[in-house]
């Protein structure tokens, strides 16, 4: 179709399709090789793109037709005033947990002793390290997204001898796992606190089901966002501590982690690599040796002012 033949109706159709496009369509194993149309047809039941991503895609189209108009290829841009509205949910700014919040979490019954296997948010005498114990510590000390943590397999915890790197968490899109963006695929050194608490040894004892998932019991069944079972569970945990709000959720661990790296004066390039963000210097592809060792130093700077002495 010639550019000049594109009408406002075509733009509206594209907008309608964009609203139905599944999240992670570019990296999800079942969707990434499909056409735009088939991604929509096969993606029913998958979570939709976030407003920010929709705005970005539609903004590219808008910029292109503005350029066409300025260059004389079309008399008027067919996009005109057509826009994608943001939802109020996406516009809420998430806040990090501050030092007192994080300390309160570390002094919760989950880490100091809980009542029963089912009532692990109430204080008691049971001191058994449950999956939730490790899940929260990984979020706090590694900055991983909740969907990345819940999809971790036993084989994703690796020990690298070269350069003295030691244990790392390998975030990947192997088999039927999903990641948010291509930059999300990365290796994150395991924080020294998690090593000292013997997380690697605990992982080896986990059954993990047929596919070896570390947090098998927190995975949802069927299609949908990997975190849809874990997210409400941990947000209820935060509510019990009086720490949950529209601006503070489980995702706040990630913001706190990033803030801690900035406070420690970690260079932006290393922060992007640990967070799984795109970097101004291009795609970050950390390997073994000195580069991962640099990230190890960075990640071990997190949590230095927190008191972990009450953890069993």
C-alpha positions, 0 to 999 in steps of 0.5 A: 500500500502506498504511504499516501493511501493510508487513512485515519481508519487504517491508523485506528485499526492499527491502534485497535490491534496494538491494544490487543498485542500480548506483552513479551510477544517479541521474546515469548517462545510461542509468539516471537516467530509469528506475524503481527496478526497471528501474535494477536490471534494466538496471544488471547489470554496473555497479559497485554502490553503496558501503556508505556510500551503501547505509547512507545510503539504508537509514538514511532508511527506518529513520528514517521508520518510527521516526517512524511508530511514534512518531507512532502510524501503526504499532504497531511499525517493520517495520525492527526490527533489519534492517540492512545490514552494512558490508564490511571493504573499505569500513571501511578508512580511506584516508590522504593522501600526506605531503610526502615521498611526493609528493616521491618521486612527483615524482622517479620515472622517469615525471618524470625519465627512463624506460627504454622506452615500455613500461617507464616505471617504471624509470629511463632516458634517455627524457624524453617526457611520456606520458599517465601523466605528466599523469594523476598531476599532475592528481590531485596538483594538481587533486584530481579523482577517478580516474574524472573524470580518465580521462573528460576530453575535449579539449573539457573543457579550456576557457579563460575570458577573463572575470575573468582566470580562464584555463584550467579543467577542466570536470567534467561528465556530458555524453553517456555520461560519469558522475559520482559525485554531482550536486555532482561537476559543476563547473569546476576551475581548472587549476593554474599548474604544469600551465599552465606545463608546457604541458598545454593545448598537449599536449592539443591534440596528443592524438588522443583517438579518435572522442570526443576523450578525453584519456586514451583509452588508459586507458579500459576497454572496455564497461560498468563503472567508468570507472577499472577499467583506470586504477586498477590501473595507477597503483596498480602505479606506486605499488607500484614506489615503495613507496607503495601499501598498503591505506590509501594508494592513488591516491585518496590524492592526493585526500586530500592535495589537500584537506589542502593546501587546509586548510593554506592556510586555504582557506574550507570552501565553496571546498574543497567546490566544488573537491572536488565535495562537497555544501556546507552552503550548498547546491549550489555552482554556480560560474560565471565571473568573481570566483568562479572566480578565487577558486578559482584562488587556492585551487588554486594554493596547493597544492604550494607546498612541493614541488620540481618542478625535476627534471621534464622 
